[in-house]
Structures are given as structure tokens and as C-alpha cells.
Amino acid sequence: MARQSVSPQITANILDFVKTNQMRAGEHLPCQMLADAFRVSRAPVNAALKKLETMGIVRAEPNRGYFLTMDAAKVETAKPDGEPPHEEEDPLYFRIAEDRLAGKLEERVSENELMRLYDVARSRLLKSLHRIAEEGWMERLPGNGWAFRETLTSRQSYEEGYVFRAVIEQQAMLLPTFRPNEEEFRKARAVQTALGQGGYEIWSRAEIFKANNDFHEMLVACSQNDFFLDAIKRINRLRRLIEYHITIDRSRLPRQTSEHLHILDLVEAGRRTEAAAFLYTHILGASRIKTPQV
């Protein structure tokens, strides 16, 4: 397993230090002082401070170091954005996904049927089924029955889904009602930075899918148009199984995250038309890479 480039523990320690000492906006956070306090070298502290900078909690000043941008009272002590609780791959979850995509499972199945097929206890099965239901590609029926919901299953439908996303997401960004959400942009930037700086090597398929889904849905939500957002949420639910089935080329994820960050940069710079055009090209570029694998 690859080592993370930024230690979540050091990042959390710095936040705790700020809260404990009731620091105020503008106060200095000397790297060497923090390294001594946590008994580590300067390198992981510097990496953690850069992470906090992407979150908007500190700012870097040339030749001076890092300074708080907010009072301690406003600093959240929870796990920093971009560091989700990394989950282990659930073999049963992905077996169900693969079998459904391959047509090995009927549209409606019972818990007893699945328990026999996968040789698992009901409690273990229900853990996976409830997760699947929360993600929206399966629903519980009265009794102990379950039904799979509609999903994309062919190469053509998958490619058409990408074209649909490219058009809808571009147009959502061009709507006169589009308003960047500063807080959501900050969170998205933190998640994408963490993914590109090492998360792509260790996050599960489900976590990677969620991080990128959330990014695109966040942008569409800025349009303030629920019809656009509902359409994107539906197509993302429909494509989930095929996305899991495709072999992830993790080496391309840093470039993908850099493109996501570039889109945020363009929007924040007031270059929304340029951002929309880049977003369209970005989505269709991903389709050209991934569709041949379906």
C-alpha cells in the first residue's frame, strides 16, 4: 500500500493546537515550533500546512511562513475535508455489482437467495445491501425481497451518458442563475487536492467515484436549477455499476484532479465561459478514455 503524501494525523494535530491555544486570525504558525511540539521533522508539518492552505484555514506569506486566516473558534476540529475515512474494498459489494452487470442476478432477488448464492450470514449480506440501497441502485421490497433499479449496461448507453453530462453540465454553468458556492468550492478543492496528492493510490473505487461525482454535482448545484441537478444525479446513479466494472487507470487520476482544480480556478477568476468550455472538453475526454473498456 502506498504511503499518503500528507499525514492526516499531523493536520489534525495542528488544528487541535490552534483550538487549544485559542489562536486568532493572523497569528503565525512556525513550522519548527510545530515540528518540535509533535516530535516530527519539518517535512510532514510543511505538508500538513500546505494542506490547510488549500482548505483556506492558513495562508502562506513569502519568506515568513504560514498564518491563520480565522479565529480558533471557527476552525473545525473534525477530520479535515479531503481526508475521508478510507474504507476497505467490500468483496461482497463488488461481487453483487459485477454479477448484476453480467446478468447473473435477476431484477428481483430475496435475501435467502443471496445468502445461499454468496454463502454469507444475513447480517453480513444486509450490510452490503443497505450500502447499495443508500447509493440508489437497489431498493428494498416488502418482506425480505430486493429489486435492482435501472442502470446503464451497454457501451452505447454509457457513451451517450457522457455526452448528456457534457451538454448539461456545460449549460448549467452558463445559466444566468449560476453562483459559485465559496464553501463548497473550498471543500471540493480540498478533496481533489487530497485525491491528486496520494489519495488516488489508496482510496477505494467507491471513494474515488464519490469524490468525482460530488465535484460535478456541486458545480451543477451552483446553477440554482433543480432540474439540471436532478438530471445529473440520475445519470450518475445509472452509470455507477459500469464505472465499478471498468479497470481504473489510477495513473491518470492526478491529471484528472488537476483539471478539476483548473475549472475551479477559472470560475473563481470570473472566466465562467472558458470554464464551461473546458468542462465540456474534460468530460468528453474522460469518455474517450473509458468507453472502449465497456
N, C-alpha and C positions, 0 to 999 in steps of 0.2 A: 504494500500500500504506500502510495506516495505521501510524503510529509507536506503538511499545509505550509504555505509560504508566510502566513500570518497566524500567530498563536492566538486563538480566541481567549485563552486564559489571561494573557498579558493585557489584551484590550479590555477585558472585564476588570482586571486589577486597576488599570488606570482610571476607569470610571468610578470604581469604589473609592480610590484615593481622592478623587475630586469631590465626591459626596461627603466622605468622612471629614475632610478638611474644610468643607463648606466654601469652596473656592468660588470666586466671582469672575464674570466675563472680563477678559483682558489679562488675567493672571498668566504668568509664564509657567510652562511645564518643562523644566530642564531634563534633557534626556539622561544625563549621567545620574542625576538625583533619583530618577525613577528606576534606572538600572540597579543602583545601589539598594534602593528600597525593596525591590523584588528579587534581588540577588541573581541577576541575569546579566548578560552582556548588553551593550548598547544596540546591537543589531535587531533583536526582536522587539525592543522598545521603539526603535525608529520605525519598524514595520507597522507596529500597532498604532503609532501616532499618525502615520500616513493613512491607515485605515480609518481612523477617527476623523481625519481631514475630509475624506470622501463622504463621511456621514454628516459633515457640517458642524461637528462638535468642537473641533480645533481649527486654527488656521496657521499656516506656515509663513514666517517672515524671513526673507533672505538674511543669512548670517546672524540671525537672532534666535531661531528655533520655533517652537510651537506655543501658541497662546489660545486659551479658552475663548470660545465665541459666545458662551452662555453661562449663566449662573448655575451652580451645582444643583439648585432646586429644579432646574429644567432638564437636567441630564437624566435620562432613563437608566436605571441600574439593571434592567433586563438584558438578556443576551443581545448584542448589537445586531442591527439589520445586516443581512448578508451572511450571517452565520446560522443557518437553520440547524436544528438538531439532526445530525446526519443519521439516517436510518440504514439498517442493513437491507439488502435486497431480500424480498419475501419470495422464496421459490414457489410457494403455492399460488400466490397472487399472479405471478407471471405465467405459471402453468395454465391457470384458468384463462388468462388473456390469450395465450398462444393457441390453446385448444378451441376457444371461441372463434378466433380469427381463421383457424384452419377448418372450421365447420364441424369439429368433433363434438361440440355441445349444441343441443337444441336451444331454441329460443327460450323455452321454459324448462327449468330443472328443479328438482327437490333437494333439500338438504341431505336426506338419506342417500339419494342417488350420488351426490357429490362426495359424501363421506366414503361410500364404497369405492368409487372411482379413484379417489386420491388417497385412500387408506389413512384418513385423519380423524381425530376426535371432533365432535361437534363444536366445542369451544374454539379449537384451532381454526376450523372452517369458517365459523362465524366472524372471527377477527378479520379474515381476508374479505369475506363477503360484505361486511359493513364498510370496510375501506372502499371497496368497489362501488357500493351504493352512494357513498359520500362524493365520489368522483363523477357520478352521474351516468355510468354506462351499464348499470344494473339496478333493478328495483325489487323490493320485497313484495310478495303477494300474500293474501290471507293464508294462514296456516304456515307450513314450512316450505312454501314454494318461492322461487325467484325467477325473474324474467330479465333477459338481456334487452337493452334498448338499442335502437338503431345506431350503427357505426359505419364508417367508410371501410369498404372491404376490397376495392379494386384499385389498380394503378390509375385508371382513368378518373375515378371519383376523387382519389387523393390529389391528383394534379389539378383537377377542377376546383378542389377546395382551396388550394394555394392561390389560384387565380382570383377566386372570390375574395379571399383575405386581402390580397394585394390591392384590389379595387376599393373594397370597403374601408380598409384602414387608411389608405391614402385620402379618400374623400372625407372621412371623419376628421382628419387633421386639417382639411381645408375649409371646414364649415365655419361660418362666422361666429358660431357659439363656442368654438374651441378655446379652452382656457387651461393653460398649464397649471397643474396642481403642485405647488412647491414642495409640500411634504411628501407626496407620492413620488415625485421626481427624485427626491433625496433618497428615499428608500430603494427605488429602482436602481439608482446609481450605485448604492452600496452593495446590493445583491449581485448586480452584473460585475462589479469590480471583484468581489469575492469569488465569483464563479470563474472569472478570467485569470485570477492570480493563484490558482491552485485548486479551487473547488471542482473544476471540470475533471480533475483526475480522481477524485474520491467521492463526489456526490453520486447518489443512486440515479438510475434512469428517471424515476418518478420525480425526484427533486429537480433534476435538470429541466425536465418537461415543465414542471410547475413554475420554475424561475422564469423561463422564457415566455410561457403562457401569460403569467402575471404581467410581464413587461408590456406585451402587446395589448392586453385587455386594459391596462392602466392608460395607455395612450388613447385608446378609443373612448374610454370613460371621460377623458378630458373634453370630448366633443359635446358633452351635456345632452346627448341624444340616446335615449334608452333603446331605441330600435336598432341603432348601429351596434350598441354594446351587446344586446341580446343575440344578434346575428353572429357576432364573433364568438361569443361564449358557446353557442350551439355548434359551430363548425369546429371549435377546439375540442369539445366533448366528442364529436363524431370521429375525429382523427386520432384520438388518444391511443387506441389499440394498435393501429398501424405504426404510430410513432414508436411504441414499445417494441414492435416486431423488427423494425429497421435496425441494423447494426450501427451503433453510434460511432462516428469517427470523432473521437474526443479531441484529436489534434486540431480540428477546425474550430472548436468552441472559443478559444481566445480571440480569434478573428471575429467570430460572431458577436461576442460580447463587446469588442471594440467598436463594431458597427452600431450596436445598441447605444453605447455611450456617445457616439458621434451624433446620433439622432437627437439625444437629449441636449447635446451642446448646441446643435443648430436651432432647436426650438427655443432654448433659453437665450440665444443670441438674437432672437426675433426673425430668424430666417426660416419661417414656417413652410413656405412654398418649396424651398430647397429641401427641407427635412422630409416633406411629404413625398417628393420625387425620389429621394434616397431610400425612404421606407419601402416604396413600391419595388424598387430595384433589389433591395435587400431580401424581400420576401420571395420574389421570383428566382433570385439567385439560390436561395435555400432549396426551392423546388427543383431546380435543375440538378442539384447535388443529390437529393434524397429520393426523388421519384423513380429513377432507374432501379432502386433497390426493392421496390414494391413488386 
